């Protein structure tokens, strides 16, 4: 894990500096689409133990707590962050989601495809910025804050992103074209197995980070799949199951570290401590 982090940090350094220096820069122009590539497997198997490296420092005020007390402490901890502009998210994702086997590509969340970093945009064959917590759920749009928080923003194929739309998460449905095994129906979306836990932990992060005390809605996880524009995301029992069944792997852990080291300087506590999901919910 340390070797992966070290290698990635060196590769990311210049790109990260450029993002932080130009937060207000305009969005990049997408290049013409080229052929898509095959889904990529995470660089190593899942981790089954919590990352306690930061328990004595970053998480010291949260360790040992449960329930609302734990949630409140984590909210205070992770709210201390650097915020990116929406245009800066493009370059940030090129670092956080870089394919470990091809530094010129990013890995797309739902399909698992490895695609050229230059193919960011809005056309078929491009990848765009997926809000895992749908931006209409709480109506925060692309505003700096929840709309630009890269702990839940991920590269996604344009068409697969459209198929997901603003649906809540649940099991079942029909296969999404070029979705890597993702499924969807009229009111929910089920990502491919390899990122179900990733999706769940991003949703739980958002529900702790945004509590309605910074000008945005209080985001909460509930048991529904018809939340519409309400500041809720479901389905709680399914997301908890996904968190348990798909623990953090090397790619997700490295992503959390890169965001902490190079961009927002806050962490997703549920990547470091997946067991805290059950302690709160």
Buried (B, 14 or more C-beta within 10 A) or exposed (E): EEEBBEEBBEBBEEBBEBBBEEBEBEBBEBBEBEEBBEBBEBEEEBBEEBBEEBBEEBBEEBBEBEEEEBBBBBBEBBBEBEBBBBBBBBBBBBBBBBBBEBEEBBBBBBBBBBBBBBBBBEEEBBBBBBBBBBBBBBEBEBBBBBBBBBBBBBBBBBBBBEBBEBBBBBEEBEEBEBBBBBBBBEBBBBBBEBBBBBBBBBBBBBBBBBBEEEEBBEBBBBEBBEBEEBBBBBBBEBBBBBBBEBBBBBBBBBBBBBBBBBBBEBBBBBBBBBEBBEBBB
